């Protein structure tokens, strides 16, 4: 995760999703309860890989990524 701090959002989007990049996950693909603080108009979430390729899932607001789930059991969304 720390290697990404030197990348722009554009560079992250251009990277491989299993490397330093990310993957968009549609709201209707999320299989766990979405926190009530997340606005209903949030159409997608972002998944980044961390240790052993496990996903960390959250939302981006401007230039900040907010972590919502560490998906170490691969249960947050279909893989």
Buried (B, 14 or more C-beta within 10 A) or exposed (E): EEEBEEBEEEEBEEBEBEEBBBBEBEBEEBEEEBEEEBEEEEEBBBBBBBEEEBBBBBBBEEEEBEEBBBBEEEEBBEE
